[in-house]
Amino acid sequence: MKVLTAGQVEALIREGVPMAEDIGLRIERLDAEGALARVPFQPKLVRPGGTLSGPTIMALADAAMYAVVLGSLGKVEMAVTSNLNINFLARPRPVDLFAEARILKLGRRQAVCEVSLYSEGEQDNLVAHVTGTYALPLVD
C-alpha cells in the first residue's frame, strides 16, 4: 500500500469534499506520529458570540482523522466516519485553529482516532477533544 504525503492527502480531501476549500483546510504534517491540520481564521467562520462555529471545529477534527487514516493506509477514499464524539473545552481565539490527530487502534474494519484541537500558539489549552471511528472498506 502506497503511503501518501500531506500534500496528496490535502488534494484528495479538497477534491472529494469541496467545502474543505471553502474553509481553507490545510494538512500541515502527516507522519508516523499522526496528522496536523489547520483551518486559517476567517471572519465567515465565526458564529454569533464571536467564536468559531462548532461545524468548523468538527469539520477540522474529522478532516484530521481522515488524513491520519489515509496517511496510514494509502488511498482508501471510501473510509467513512462512523462515529465522532466531541467535547468543547474552551472558546477558540480569533486565530488559526489546529487539529492534531492520531490513530489509537487500527483494525481491518475500523480505525479509532483521537484529535486535540487548539488555537494557534496555545497547544496546552485545548479548544476541543475528539474521539472518532472510521469504517474502513474491505480491501482484497
N, C-alpha and C positions, 0 to 999 in steps of 0.2 A: 504494500500500500504506500502510495506516494505522500510524503509529508508536505504540507502546504506552508507557505510563508505568511506573515501577517498581511502583506500586500495582496496576495492571492485570495486569502480569506475575506479581506475587506471588499475586494472586487466581486466575489461570489455573493456576499451579503447584499451589496448595493444593487447587483443585477437581479437577485431574487426577491428583494424587499425594497422597492423604490423609496419607501418612507425613510430608509437609512440615509439616503442622500439629502432629504429634506431637513433632517436634524443634524447633519454634518458628522455622522458617525465615523470614527477612525479606529482602526485596530493598530495600536501603537507597538505592541510587543506580543510575540507568540513563541513560546519556547517550552522546554521540559517542565518548567515551574508553573506554567499556565498562560493566561492571556491578560493583557491590559488594553482596555478600550476607553475611548474618550468621546464625549459629546461637548463640543465647544459651546460656551454660554451664548445664548441668543435671546433677546427680549421676547421673541414669538413663542418661546418655550415656557414662559412664566405664566403662572395661574394667578387668579385673584388672591391677594395677600402678599404678592411679591416674591414667591418662591417657585422653583422649578416644579413643573407639573408631575404628578405621580406617573402618568403614562410615559413621560420622557424617561424617568428613572427606571421604570420597569422595562422599557424598550432597551435601554442601555444594558441592564443586567442580563436580559435574555440574549442580546447580541453577543455579549461577552461569553456566555455559556456556549452558544453556538460556535463561536470562534475557537474555544478551547476543545470542543468536541471535534471540529473539522481539523484542528491542528494535530489532534491525536490519531484520528482515523483516516484522514485524507478526505477526498471529495465525496462525502455522503450527504448530499443535499437534501435527501428525504428524511434525515434525522429531524424529529419534531419535538417541540416542548410538550411534555405530558403532565408536568406539574411545575408550578412556580409559587413559592411562598416568600413573601417579603415582609420585613419588619422595618418600618420607617423610624429612624432613631434620632435624627437631628435635621434641622432646616438647612438645606444646601445654601451656600453663599452664591452670590451672582458672579460666579467664575466657572471655568470648565469643570465638568463632572467626570470622574474616573471610576472605572469598574475593574477590579482585579478578580479574575475567575480562575478556579482550579477544579480539577476532577477529583472527587472523593472516592468514587468507585466506578470502574469501567467494566461492564459485563458484555455479553454477546447481544443482549436485547435492550440494555439501557445504560445510560451514563448519569451518575448522580454528581451534581456540581454545587459549589459554594461560591458566592460572589460578595465582595466587600466594596461598597461604593463610598466615595469621599470627594469633597470639594478640593480643587487644586491647592496644593501646599498644606493640606490638613489630613495626611494619611492616618493619623492617630485619632481622628474624630469622625467616626463613621456616620454617614448620612443614612445608609440603609444596609441591611444584611439580608441576603437572599440565598435560599437553597432551592434547587430545581432538579428536575429529571428530564432527560431527553430520551425518547423512544428511538431506538436505532433500527434501521431496516435490516432485514435478513440479508447477509452477504454470502454468496456461494463460494 
